[in-house]
Each structure stands twice: as C-alpha cells, then as structure tokens.
Amino acid sequence: MGVWGYIIPIVTLIVGAVGGFFGGVFYLRKQLERMQSDPEMIQKMAKQMGYNLNKQQMQRAQHMMKNQKAPRR
C-alpha cells in the first residue's frame, strides 16, 4: 500500500462531500420553488414546525417567499 492508498480515499472523500453539498443545495432550491406555488406544502411545513397558519398568515408567507428571490451568482 503506497502513497496512492492514502491519496485516493482522501480525494474520494473530498469529491463526495463537495458533490453532496451541491446536490443538497440544488434539491433544497427546487423544493423551495415548488413550495412558493403550493400552499399545502407551506401548511405542511408549518405544522411540522409546530405552527398552525390561518388564511391571512398563509397569504403573507406565500407573498414573502415570492418576493425573496435568491440572487444567482
């Protein structure tokens, strides 16, 4: 087991971590985009967090999510 026995696992770990991070960010952005147009998803998320939103609060949450566009780099 030479030098490559140490380098390959370390490089694989780094590539996997970076790939997993960007994959997670992509997935989260897609979920947030779908949530903007689906009030049931917002309601479900709020219930999971322990909140029960009424109609006015739901509209305000949708409005805030639509106005909060993440800047693309």
Steps between C-alpha positions, in 0.01 A plus 500: 500500500685800375424867488196438276341298779472821701441756226209328320275465811566861603426634150188281480378632835550862395331450161208320666455771762507779242264311268262426787498864608415631154244225448332597828495869407347419161232279662416761764463777239264285292291424809475869589399589144222240507391617844446856376213392280358224722330627819449143625877449517539822700224391738662156542840655575345739751323213679827307519654804667209522746310790343143506373459775239168663426406626152648849548827363636518254212459779244767705675740203501442438127552869425825507698632190323418639155670832576809335646688395188848364563761683290669277243877516489 
